[in-house]
Every structure is written in structure tokens, then in C-alpha cells.
Amino acid sequence: MFHPKLFENRNVVVTGAGRGIGLEVARQFLDCGGHVLVHTGRDSDRQLPDFLLVAEEERRAFLVPGDFSSHDGVRLFAAAAAALFERVDVLVNNAGTMVGRFPAGDLTDEQYETVVRLNQTSVVEITRALLPQLKASGQAAIVNTISISALTGGSPGSAVYSASKAFVATYSKALARELAPDGIRVNCVSPGTIATDFHERYSSREKLEQTRKSIPLQRLGTPEDCAPAYLFLASPLLSGYITGQTVEINGGQLIC
Ligand SMILES: NC(=O)c1ccc[n+]([C@@H]2O[C@H](COP(=O)([O-])OP(=O)(O)OC[C@H]3O[C@@H](n4cnc5c(N)ncnc54)[C@H](OP(=O)(O)O)[C@@H]3O)[C@@H](O)[C@H]2O)c1
């Protein structure tokens, strides 16, 4: 889709890329010539598609698992990334999930902390750890995955998840100003309802069908609908004058 050399000689880190949106983002960066550290998720035994295994053999992809629900998991992952790349040109903080639907009155301290640690704290910690490598690029880009729910508040049981995505949205805007002198742009991609394993876990078929009907484009999104926005925001050639912004990918589900 994009030019096959758009990310030639560029080092890219994509978290949450063993499946779903992140996997497609990693695939498209690889197709455009990038060297991609693919965070494969929590499970080091996850079955991965052939294109990743081939890219790993050719030393274009570097597969690193890591559980971001603990400080140590994030620390070890960031250390592996820093050891692999002296320079990071693109950081995509995409790993995240709702963890569960937790009614406000029943939410335990542990559930609260797990959701916040994964969706919010890990983004801050990975970004902080990789700042020296991002600064070394001279024209780096950070692209953070947020959610339509950062604006709408989401649906019952998702309050803490939605609020953690709103945190990342605001954090990204502040970083965009703070890091501009270092040549680092910071933007977000905000998916609407995208058909991935995410919804297999947290939404019933009926709820998804109801949502589909309410979307002006009359269909749910796909990872392929989302990935090009990440590449666009990551490329200084295509978006060198864009920072502190969010691209909403939702088929018109939210127009404001
Ligand atoms: N699908 C949607 O409609 C939608 C809408 C708005 C925002 N989003 C956001 O988009 C991003 C990608 O979601 P997706 O739809 O592609 O979902 P997905 O298919 O469930 O993928 C989520 C990714 O995050 C990783 N992850 C989850 N928990 C983790 C943990 N504790 N430690 C490390 N990695 C973890 C997963 O790894 P494992 O394989 O180990 O679980 C997986 O790689 C997420 O940030 C999500 O919040 C999705």
C-alpha cells in the first residue's frame, strides 16, 4: 500500500503485535522495509503467522514476549528493546485490553491496578525507557493506541479502561509539546469497534450487531482499516508537521 522503502533503515517497536491491530501494524511496517521489534504479547508460545517467522529468520523482525501487567515485565521488555536498537525511529504503544467488565461497585483494588498498569502505566514506562533511543533518531515518532471510549466513556463495566485510554490521550498531547525540541512527534490512533479477539472476549454478538447498525459506514472496522494510520503518523515524509493529534478510525461511529 505504502512505498516498500518508506521505512527502510528505520527501527520500529510495536507492542501488542502478536495478534489483532498490532499484528497488522507490524506486518505493514515490515512490508515497508522497517526493522521491527515485535512485542508478541504475554505468551512466548503464541502461534505466530509465517510472515513473522520468515521475517525473524531474515533478521528483519525481532520477536520479544513480555507481560506488561507487572513492573518487571515492562522493565525487561524495555531493556530488551534498548539492547536491540541503539536508535528507535518509531515506537507504537499498542498493547492493551479491557481485562474484564467490572461494575463500579464491585471493582477490586487488584482489578483497578491491573487495568491501569497495563493500559496506562506501561505506556509511560516504555516511553520513558526508550527516550534516549528515540532522541538518537532525530526524527522519531511515537504513536499510541487509545480508544473511541476515551471520548465517549465506553459502555458499562469499562470505566477504568476508558479512563486509562483518556489518560494516554492527554499524556500524548503533553509529550508532543515537551518532546518537539528533540525532534520527536507524538500522536494517537483511536480505534472504534474493530473486529479482533478483543470483542470476542468483551462483547456479545447481539451487542456487536447493534453497534454495527449504528455505524454510518454500516460495518465494524478491521485491523487493515487501522494500520495505515499508524504508518502515516510514523513517517516524517508523510506527517512531519503533525504532532499532538488523534486519528479517529470508527466508520463515523463518533462524529464531533
Ligand atoms: N478492537 C477494538 O475494537 C479496539 C477499540 C479501541 C481500542 N482498542 C485498543 O487497540 C489495542 C489493540 O487491541 P486489539 O483489538 O488488537 O486486541 P487484541 O487482539 O486482544 O490484542 C491486544 C494485544 O495486547 C496484548 N496484551 C494484552 N494484555 C497484555 C499484557 N498483560 N501484557 C502484554 N501485552 C498484553 C495482547 O497480547 P496477548 O496475546 O498476550 O493477550 C495482544 O498482543 C489495545 O490497546 C486496545 O485497547 C481496540
The ligand as a Gaussian input file, in Angstrom:
#p B3LYP/6-31G(d) Opt

LIG

0 1
 N      -10.680000      -3.925000      18.997000
 C      -11.247000      -2.766000      19.285000
 O      -12.419000      -2.528000      18.970000
 C      -10.479000      -1.689000      19.994000
 C      -11.116000      -0.453000      20.159000
 C      -10.443000       0.578000      20.773000
 C       -9.147000       0.385000      21.213000
 N       -8.545000      -0.830000      21.058000
 C       -7.169000      -0.948000      21.540000
 O       -6.363000      -1.419000      20.475000
 C       -5.243000      -2.125000      21.009000
 C       -5.132000      -3.471000      20.320000
 O       -6.300000      -4.220000      20.595000
 P       -6.835000      -5.381000      19.643000
 O       -8.230000      -5.085000      19.295000
 O       -5.849000      -5.658000      18.576000
 O       -6.919000      -6.561000      20.716000
 P       -6.209000      -7.981000      20.825000
 O       -6.333000      -8.721000      19.542000
 O       -6.750000      -8.552000      22.063000
 O       -4.653000      -7.616000      21.016000
 C       -4.202000      -6.996000      22.197000
 C       -2.692000      -7.059000      22.260000
 O       -2.261000      -6.518000      23.541000
 C       -1.529000      -7.522000      24.236000
 N       -1.738000      -7.553000      25.681000
 C       -2.905000      -7.714000      26.357000
 N       -2.663000      -7.825000      27.682000
 C       -1.308000      -7.772000      27.835000
 C       -0.428000      -7.828000      28.951000
 N       -0.867000      -8.010000      30.212000
 N        0.899000      -7.704000      28.725000
 C        1.389000      -7.548000      27.489000
 N        0.611000      -7.495000      26.385000
 C       -0.722000      -7.587000      26.554000
 C       -2.061000      -8.833000      23.688000
 O       -1.165000      -9.880000      23.992000
 P       -1.766000     -11.363000      24.388000
 O       -1.870000     -12.073000      23.087000
 O       -0.744000     -11.910000      25.327000
 O       -3.092000     -11.153000      25.042000
 C       -2.193000      -8.505000      22.212000
 O       -0.950000      -8.568000      21.576000
 C       -5.459000      -2.204000      22.514000
 O       -4.710000      -1.180000      23.139000
 C       -6.947000      -1.937000      22.666000
 O       -7.242000      -1.383000      23.924000
 C       -9.180000      -1.872000      20.451000

